[in-house]
Each structure stands twice: as C-alpha cells, then as structure tokens.
Amino acid sequence: MAIIGWIIFGLIVGAFARFLMPGSQPMGIVMTILLGVAGSFAGGYIGSLISGGDLDMAKPAGWIGAVLGALLLLFVYGLAANKKA
C-alpha cells in the first residue's frame, strides 16, 4: 500500500511542478511520477538541512518542500534536455 501511496504522491507533486514551470516539458506520466518522487526526496533533504530536522510529508511544509524539490529537478532536466538537443 505504501508503494501506491508514493506513486499517487509523486503524480500529484510532479503534475503540480509541471503546471508551475513555464514552457513545455515533454514527458509522460511515468516520468512525471518519478519527478514527483525524486523531487520529494530532494525537497525533504534540502528542507531538513535548512530546518535542522525532518520534514513530515503530511504537513503543508512537507508538500511545499516536495514541490520545490520537483521544480528544481524539472529545471535541471530542462537544462540537460536543451544541451542534448
């Protein structure tokens, strides 16, 4: 059940990050889920460095950190895709 929760969480966070990021992000649903999950780990890690503790994903700050992490990863993905093309 936890895996399904992470998939749904990743989809929501990844889709929201793609919505907030201007421009086109040509990726499918699987990449959106992976973006959201990886973004939540990146946002949680950066948030724990800043706050000095763990972020709880059930609280709003955890969701905001996850979306910010996904935005950061989406930005890096866009830079890498532009250099490749």
N, C-alpha and C positions, 0 to 999 in steps of 0.2 A: 504494500500500500504506500510505503514511503517513496518508492520509485515513481509511482503515478503522481504523487503529490509534487515531486521535483519536476516532472515533465510539465504539469499544469502550471506550476510556479514559473518555470523557465519560459513557457509560451507567453504567459501574461507579461512578464518583465521584458522579454525580448521584443514582443509586439509593441509595448509601450515605448521602449527605447527607439525602435524603428520609426514610430509615429513622431517622436520628438526630434529626431535627427533630420535636418533638411537634406533634400536630394534623394536620389534613388539608391536603394540597397537591394540589388538583385540577388536574393537568397530565398530559399524555400522554407517550409515550416520546420524541417529538421534543423536547419542552421539557425533559425530563429529561436528554437528551444535551446540549442547548445549555447547560443549567445546569451540567453537569459540566465542559464545555469552558471556559465562561466562568469558572467557579469555579477551574479550574486556572490560568488566566491571572491572575486576581485574587490567588489564594493565592501564586503564584510571584512576582508583583510585590511583594506585601507582605513575603513571606519574603526577597526579595533586598534590600529596604530595611532589614530588621531585621539580616540577617546580613552585608550588605555584599558579597554575591556572588550568583552564580546558583545556583538550586536545580535539582538533577538529578531529573527525574521517575522515574528508575529506582531511586532510593534511597528508603527509607521516609520521610524528611523531606519529599521532594517530594510523595508521596502524601498525607501528613498536611496539608501546606500546601494541596493541591488540594481536599481535603475541607473544610478550614476556610474556604477561599475560597467554595466552593459553599454551605456553611452560611450564610455572610454574605450571599451573593446571595439565597438562599432566604428569609432573614429579611427582607431589603429587599423582595423580591417579595411576601411575606405582608403587609407593611405597606401596600404600594401597592394590593394587592387588597382589603384591608379598607377603605381610604379610598374606593375606587371603588364598593364595594357599599353 
